[in-house]
Amino acid sequence: MKTQFSKRELLKRCSKIKLVSLDTDGVLTDGGIYLDDAGNQQRKFNVKDGMGIRLLLEAGIEVTIITASSTNSIKHRADMLNIKYVYLGVEDKLACLESLCRDLGLDMSEVAHVGDDLNDVPLLKSVGLPLTVNDATEAAIRASYLVTEMAGGEGAVREVCDMILYSKSTEK
C-alpha cells in the first residue's frame, strides 16, 4: 500500500475504525458492467473481498455500501455478506454517511471509506481513514491517505479489511 503516513500512524488510524464504507463500481467490482442481450446488467464481485467483509463483521466492525448505482445485484451481494446498511442510488453520499453515523452514534473519524471516483471525494475528505484503490481517479487518490496495491474488484477491499483487522489485533 502507498500511504502518506508512517506505519505506526496508519495502524493508529486503522485501530479507531468502527465502520467501513464502500463504494461498489470500481471498488467492490472492477468497474465493468456486463450486459446481456436483454440489457440486464451484471457485475463481478471478488470472493476474497467478501471474506474480508465477513471477517470485519465478525470482529464487530460495521460495513456499509453507499453507491450511486441502483441494481439488484449489489443488494443481493450485500445480503449474501450480511451487510445491514446498504444504500443504492445515492446522489449525496456524504449526507447518507453522516446520517448513518448519527444513527449509529459514530463520529466520522471512526469511519474508513474506500472510493475510486469524483463522487467519493467529499466522503474521502470527511472520514478518519480515506482510502482508494490503485486504479482510482487522480482526484480520489489526492483525497486519500492510502492507495491499495490491488485494483478495485481484484482484492483491494480485502487488503483494507486485513489492514484494519491487523491494527485491532496489535492494539491489545
Phi, psi and omega per residue, in radians:
M1 nan 2.466 3.067
K2 -1.707 2.210 -3.077
T3 -2.446 2.737 3.071
Q4 -1.464 -0.190 -2.999
F5 -1.889 2.814 2.953
S6 -1.212 2.819 3.122
K7 -1.030 -0.691 -3.133
R8 -1.076 -0.826 -3.137
E9 -1.135 -0.714 3.123
L10 -1.080 -0.811 3.127
L11 -1.119 -0.630 3.107
K12 -1.094 -0.808 3.116
R13 -1.115 -0.749 3.139
C14 -1.085 -0.655 -3.068
S15 -1.171 -0.324 -3.137
K16 -1.541 -0.117 -3.017
I17 -1.297 2.252 3.094
K18 -2.066 -0.202 -3.141
L19 -2.517 2.282 3.054
V20 -1.944 2.122 3.140
S21 -1.795 2.325 -3.069
L22 -2.219 2.388 2.894
D23 -1.390 2.931 3.112
T24 -1.809 -1.260 -3.042
D25 -1.160 2.056 -3.118
G26 1.635 -0.150 3.095
V27 -2.088 -1.154 3.059
L28 -1.352 -0.346 3.061
T29 -2.161 3.017 3.121
D30 -1.412 0.073 3.134
G31 1.571 -0.176 3.117
G32 -1.427 2.606 3.046
I33 -2.148 2.169 3.123
Y34 -1.635 2.300 3.120
L35 -2.053 2.299 3.046
D36 -1.565 3.139 -3.072
D37 -1.087 -0.424 3.124
A38 -1.521 -0.041 3.136
G39 1.544 0.138 3.111
N40 -1.295 2.381 3.141
Q41 -1.579 2.534 3.014
Q42 -2.386 2.670 3.103
R43 -2.281 2.676 3.086
K44 -1.821 2.188 3.086
F45 -1.900 2.645 -3.094
N46 -1.658 2.227 -3.105
V47 -1.184 -0.502 3.093
K48 -1.171 -0.688 3.039
D49 -1.047 -0.754 3.132
G50 -1.042 -0.738 3.107
M51 -1.120 -0.715 3.099
G52 -1.041 -0.746 3.103
I53 -1.095 -0.769 3.104
R54 -1.041 -0.716 3.130
L55 -1.138 -0.684 3.064
L56 -1.054 -0.854 -3.121
L57 -1.059 -0.719 3.100
E58 -1.099 -0.520 3.134
A59 -1.470 0.019 3.113
G60 1.518 0.225 3.102
I61 -1.690 2.123 -3.125
E62 -1.276 2.701 3.117
V63 -2.302 2.415 3.041
T64 -2.283 2.593 2.979
I65 -1.939 2.168 3.075
I66 -2.214 1.981 -3.016
T67 -2.470 2.612 3.047
A68 -1.312 -0.367 3.128
S69 -1.244 2.716 -3.111
S70 -2.444 0.738 3.141
T71 -1.713 2.653 -3.099
N72 -1.114 -0.465 -3.116
S73 -1.048 -0.587 3.126
I74 -1.184 -0.798 3.121
K75 -1.097 -0.723 3.124
H76 -1.078 -0.767 3.129
R77 -1.123 -0.735 3.107
A78 -1.071 -0.736 3.108
D79 -1.087 -0.712 3.121
M80 -1.058 -0.550 -3.088
L81 -1.702 0.052 -3.122
N82 1.077 0.610 3.051
I83 -1.429 2.064 -3.065
K84 -1.398 -0.550 -2.987
Y85 -1.876 1.687 -3.065
V86 -2.208 2.144 -3.095
Y87 -2.179 1.949 -3.099
L88 -1.842 2.614 3.087
G89 1.193 0.532 -3.055
V90 -1.488 2.182 3.075
E91 -1.528 -0.719 -3.132
D92 -1.907 1.528 -3.080
K93 -1.109 -0.632 -3.122
L94 -1.117 -0.819 3.116
A95 -1.055 -0.690 3.114
C96 -1.083 -0.826 -3.128
L97 -1.170 -0.710 3.111
E98 -1.069 -0.707 3.107
S99 -1.117 -0.771 3.109
L100 -1.082 -0.751 3.131
C101 -1.074 -0.722 3.083
R102 -1.050 -0.806 -3.122
D103 -1.076 -0.621 -3.102
L104 -1.592 -0.075 -3.118
G105 1.221 0.587 -3.118
L106 -1.904 2.633 3.001
D107 -1.586 2.603 3.135
M108 -1.067 -0.389 3.098
S109 -1.209 -0.248 3.137
E110 -1.674 0.211 -3.068
V111 -2.015 2.399 2.927
A112 -1.876 2.400 3.038
H113 -2.170 2.331 3.061
V114 -1.926 2.011 -3.124
G115 -2.310 3.121 -3.107
D116 -2.566 -0.068 -3.020
D117 -2.540 -3.106 -3.036
L118 -0.983 -0.684 -3.109
N119 -1.257 -0.105 3.048
D120 -1.645 -0.277 -3.034
V121 -1.006 -0.776 3.113
P122 -1.025 -0.657 3.081
L123 -1.180 -0.789 -3.112
L124 -1.033 -0.569 3.141
K125 -1.422 -0.130 -3.023
S126 -2.002 -0.237 -3.065
V127 -1.707 2.899 -3.139
G128 -1.252 -0.496 -3.118
L129 -2.381 1.558 3.127
P130 -1.496 2.198 -3.039
L131 -2.287 2.581 3.026
T132 -2.322 2.784 3.040
V133 -1.443 2.814 -3.003
N134 -1.239 -0.227 3.093
D135 -1.882 0.466 3.117
A136 -1.290 2.912 3.057
T137 -1.217 2.764 -3.134
E138 -1.047 -0.665 3.132
A139 -1.095 -0.737 3.118
A140 -1.171 -0.707 3.123
I141 -1.087 -0.753 3.139
R142 -1.100 -0.526 -3.112
A143 -1.500 -0.024 -3.042
S144 -1.851 2.701 3.038
Y145 -1.582 -0.341 -3.062
L146 -2.567 2.452 3.060
V147 -2.054 2.216 -3.115
T148 -1.200 2.773 3.031
E149 -1.298 -0.617 -3.088
M150 -1.541 2.711 3.094
A151 -1.438 2.856 3.054
G152 -1.030 2.386 -3.135
G153 1.325 0.034 -3.092
E154 -2.167 0.447 3.101
G155 1.885 0.066 -3.140
A156 -1.108 -0.710 -3.141
V157 -1.143 -0.694 3.092
R158 -1.064 -0.708 3.104
E159 -1.002 -0.786 3.122
V160 -1.149 -0.803 3.134
C161 -1.015 -0.820 -3.134
D162 -1.068 -0.699 -3.134
M163 -1.131 -0.771 3.136
I164 -1.149 -0.780 3.128
L165 -1.111 -0.694 3.091
Y166 -1.071 -0.745 -3.132
S167 -1.105 -0.646 3.118
K168 -1.180 -0.629 -3.124
S169 -1.293 -0.480 -3.116
T170 -1.508 -0.249 -3.127
E171 -1.423 -0.210 -3.087
K172 -1.382 nan nan
